[in-house]
């Protein structure tokens, strides 16, 4: 039995929690420490609930950094560095203020006893990876796992990247940004989703549940859905935003088609937690994918749409064909169990551990 600790800036879409749950379900011992509370009420193990700066100037500064990155073609993972003196001072004093709470937690939970430390998002408790350096010096194995904009926008923390024994990702486009990344499917417990509800009406309900409209191409999706709903009164569009996790799942299981993401910016290509959970309910999913990604993904269960015209075509194809929806939904559910199930992902992860000399 291995003791595996996850440290995550936030429980992004519940994925760090899924890794933590997978370890425990497969016979290892794991804890997840998240630094900031997830606003969408995903389950937590331990959340330190450190505050994020949410005043207007801070929000404006974050938007500017994202905007600057969107104007730059990203061909390799950027290296993080403070943009100016004020940002440097913020991180310096933030790290100092966190130390007492972090040190107390490490002692209380005997976190020094863990064998493998996952830094989800490639980030320590601190912006300066001083705790990771301590654990590395003590002989711990270090794993960095990247989920999305952490690598595309913030970039690598050089001192942490240097000591990492294994770097993994569940984002296909990341593989081109950092050459030593290893791909691993998100772990997903299909038992957590409610069964799809059979409705008495003859409507075709299409759902989209973005966590970030810009990343998911929501404006384009709304435009296409408005057009389709205007042409076909049997079609209903459900947009789910800023609602608790349980409500999202309850709303999704009454739907017939899901749109994950199409034409967004900085959100990568492919699918995320929203697509996985909807497939797990037996509901067909439309998302964007490059040709290379489509060819690479084993037994691809998705309907692919990379622009407005393709989304319109894919939606009409699924709307008009009940058998196609049923076939794709049934296959998608089996596909999630095969590739994202806890046992499958845990075996894949331990194979990567062995390859990296971690176990």
N, C-alpha and C positions, 0 to 999 in steps of 0.2 A: 504493500500500500504506500502510495506517494502522498506527501502533503503539498498541496498546490495552492498558492495564494494569488489572487487577482487584485490588482490595484487599478482602478479606472477613474478617469476624471468625472465621468457620469455613466450611469447605466444606459448607454446608448441603445434605444429601441429594445431594451431588455436583453440584448445579446450577451454582454458580460455575465449577467445573471444566468443565462442559459448555459454558458461554459461552466460556471460554478455548479449549477445543478447537475450537469452531465458528469463532472468529476465525482460528485458524491453518489450519483445513481450507479456509476460504474465501479464503485468499490474503493475509490480514493477519498482523501479528506481535503476539503477545500473551504476557503472563505473568500468573500468578495468585499473589498473596502472601496466604496465610491466616495469621491471628494465632494461632489455637488449633487443636490437632489434633482432627480428627473421630474420635470414639471407634468409629465403625462401619467404619473402614478404607476409606473412599472414596479414590480416587486423589488425589494432591496434586501441584502443581507445586512451589512452595516454601512450606513451613510454618515460621513463626518459633517455633512451639511455646511461646508464652507461657503460663505457668500460669494456670489459673482457680482462684479460691478454692473449695476443696471441703471445708472443715471444716464441722461441723454448724451453727454459727451462720450461716455464709454461705448454706448450703442452705436453712435455715429462712427467712432474709431474702428469698431469691429466691421461695420458695413464697408468702410473704406478699404480695409485690408482685403476683404472678399472681392470687392470691385477691382482692386489693383491686380489680383491674381487672375480674374476673369479676362483681363485684357492681355494677359501673357500666356503664350502657348507653353504648357507644362510638359516637358519631355523627360525631366528627372526630378526626383523629390527635392524640394527646396530645403535648405539648412536654416533652422530657426535661429534668429538673433533679434534682440530688441530693436525696434524701429527708431527709438530716440531715448533721450535721457529720462523722460517721464515714465516710459514703459519699463525701463531698467529699474527705476526706483520702486515702481509698483511691485514688480516681481521680487525685489530684494526684501521689502518690508512685508510682503505677503508670506514669503518663505519663513521669515522670522516669527511672524504671528502664529503660523501653523505648528511650529515645532513642539510646543508643550503638549498639544492635543495628540499629535502623531506619536510622539515618544511614549506618552501614557498608554495609548492603544497598543503599541507594539509590545510593551511590557505586560499589559493586562491580558492580552490574547496569546502571548508567547509566540508572536509572529516570527521571531528569530529562529524558531524550530522548523520552519517550512523549508522544503527541499528545492522547490521550483517556484520562482516568482514571475508571474505574468504582469507586465506593465501594459495594460490595454490602452490603446491610443498612443503608445510609445512615450508615456509621460509618467514621471515619478510622483510622489506626494508633493514634491516641490518642483518649481521650474528648473532649478539646479538639481541634478539627480544625485543628491548627496546620500540618500538612503540606499539607492541602488548600488552606489559605489561601496558603501559599507557592507551590504549583503554579498556583493561580488567578492570582496576581499575576504569574507568569511567562508567562501567556497560555495555559495548558493549559485544555482543555475538561473540565468536571466533569459526571459522570452519577451519580445515585443510583438504585440498584435495590433495591426492597423485596420481601422474600420471604414474610413471614408475621407472626410475633409481634414481629419487630423494630419494625414500625409500630403494631401493635395494643397492645402492652404497653409497650415502651421509649419509643416515640414518636420525634419528629423532634429532631435536633440543630440548634438554630436557626441557628447560624453556618454550618453546612455547607449547610443547606437554602437559605439566602439566596444562596449563590454557585453553586448547582447550575444548569447550563445545561439539563438534562433530567432528569426524574424518571419512572422506569418501574417497572412491577410486573407480576407474573404471577399476582396474586391478585385475582379479580374484586371481592371485597368491599372491597378497598383503594380502589377508584375512588370510593366514597362518603365515604371518610375524608379524602382529599386531592384537591382538585379539579383540580390540574394534572398528575396522574399519567396516563401513557400506558400502555395495556395492551400486553404483548408475550408471546407464547407461550414457554414454556420451550424452549430448544433441546435436542434429544435425538438421539443417534446410535443408530438402531435396530439397527445392526450389532453393538452391544455385548451384546445379549441373546441367550441361547441359544434355539434352536428349541424349540417345545413338544414334549414327549416323549409318545408314544402308549403308554398302559399296557395291560396284558393283562387287568386286573381290570375289574369293572363298577361300581366305586365312583365317586361324584361327590365330588371333593375341592375344598373351599372354603378359600381362604387369606386371611389378614389379617396384615399386617406393619407394625404401628405403630412409629413412633419415639417417640411420646408417647401413652400410653393415654388420658389425659384429653382431649387435643386430638382424638383420632380416634374417641372414643366406644366404646372397646374393651369396656368392661363391658357395655354394651347389646348389642354384637355377640356377645359370648360367651353372654349370656342367650338370645338368639334362636337361636344355633347349638346350644346345649344342647337347646333345645326341638325343633328340627328333627331333630337326630341321634337324639333319643329316639323320634321318630315314624317315621324312615326310616333303617333300618340300612345302607342303601347310601351314606349321606352321611358323609363324614369331614371334620373341621375341623382345619386346620393353622394354628397361631398361631406366627409367626416374630418373635422379639424378640432384640435384642442379639447378633446374629450377623454375622460378616464379610460384606461385600458379595457376594463370589463364592458363598458358601453360600446367601444369600437368593435369588439368581437361580437357582441350581441347584434349590432347593426349589420355587420358584414355577413353573418350567416343567413340573412334573409335575401341576399343578393344573388345575381346570376352570372355576372361578369365583373372582373376587377381590372382596373387600370393602375399599374404600379407607377411607372414613370415614362414620359415620352418627351424628348426634346428639352430637358432641363439643362441648366448650366451648373458646372462644378459638382454635380451629383454622381458623376461617373456613368457607366453604362451597365445594363444588366438588371439585377433585381435585388431587393432587400427584404427585411423582415416582413413588410406588408405583403409582398408577393408570396413569401413562403407560407405565412399563416393562412392566406386565402386559398392557395393551392391545397393546403392540408384540410380545408373544409370541402374539397371537391369542387371548387369554383375555378373556371379557367381565368388565366391572367394574361394581360397584354403588357409588354414592357419594351424598352429599347435595347438593342444589342448590335454591336458591330458584326460584320460577317465573320471575322476571326473568332469572336466570342461564341457565335452560334455554332461554328464548326467544332470549337474546343469543348463546349459544355456537353457532357455525356447525356444522351437520350433527352435532348432539350424539350421540356414540356410547355414552353411558353409560345404565345402568339406574339410575333415581333412587329413593332411599329416604331420607326425612327423619326417620323415627321408627321405633319398634319394629314397628308394624303394617305399615308399608310395606316394611320390610326383610324381614319374614316372607313377605309376598306376593311380592316381587321374587325372593327366593331360591327359593321353591317354583315360580315360573313358569320360572326357568332350569333348575332341577333336573329338572323333568318334561319338558323339551322340548329334545332334542339338536339339532334343526334351529335353534332359536332361539339356542342357545349358539354353534353354528357360524357362523350369520349375523352375530351381534353380534361374535364374535371376529374374523372375517375383515374386517368393516367397520372395527372398532376399529384393527386393524393398519394398514390403508390410511390411516385418519384421522390416526394419529400421524405417519406419513410425510409426509402432506400439510401438516399444520399445525405440527408440532414438528420436522420435519426441518431439518438445519443450513442448507440453502440457503434455505428458506422464511423461517426466523426471521432469518437474516442480512439478507435483503432488507428485511424489516419493520423491523429495527433501523436500517439505513442510511437508510431513508425517514424515520424519526424523527430521526436525526442531521441530515438536510437540513432538515427542518421547524424544528428548533431552532437552525439556523445553525451547527452543529458542524462540518459539512463543506461 
